[in-house]
Amino acid sequence: MIIFSPYYWDAALVNYYHFIFLSLIILSAILTLRQSGNKLKVIQKVGYLLIIITLTTAITDNSYVELVNRILFVLFFMLVAINLLIGIVRSKEVDAEVLFSAVAVYMLYGFCGAIITAVIVFFQPTAFSLGSSGLSLFHQCLYFSYITITTTGYGDILPLKPIAKTLAIFLTLFGQLYLTVIIGILIGKYLAGRGKS
């Protein structure tokens, strides 16, 4: 979605392209929930419901349905990320699945940051210095989120209102803390696994 959305954002069927990409992201998130249990089944059902709401958003083009959809996206992806983090912490050794889970959590965090940015823009359109840069609103939100969590901070999109600045602080802190903590956990598990063999 990050790669292709700049090329279709002004197309006539942009909502349907978003539906396809978002549905693929939701389905891949559902596939990460491998363990069994009632809580995970509920999360999976929420994911399928989210696909239906995303299709409804694409068909109706109603901003309030889109707002509900965005909020549900954040909640769903946070639940998936927590599930992945629990799997990382519980793992006994570092393997490909653990590494991909760590990357997926970071990517989901950036995606959630973009959705929260879009929700803030919905309520306060002047909260960020978004311009007419030839990109869709959502792609600008994605850009802001990932530039902020990586602390690159080019400064072309600025948080202007207090809630936007608070979000930027939270994204920056969590992005850096996540990397520091997850690298420590992964190195510790790797060294513990090597010590056993």
HELIX and SHEET records of a PDB file:
HELIX    1   1 SER A    5  TYR A    8  1                                   4    
HELIX    2   2 VAL A   14  LEU A   31  1                                  18    
HELIX    3   3 ASN A   38  THR A   60  1                                  23    
HELIX    4   4 SER A   63  ARG A   90  1                                  28    
HELIX    5   5 ALA A   96  PHE A  123  1                                  28    
HELIX    6   6 LEU A  137  ILE A  149  1                                  13    
HELIX    7   7 PRO A  162  LYS A  196  1                                  35    
END                                                                             
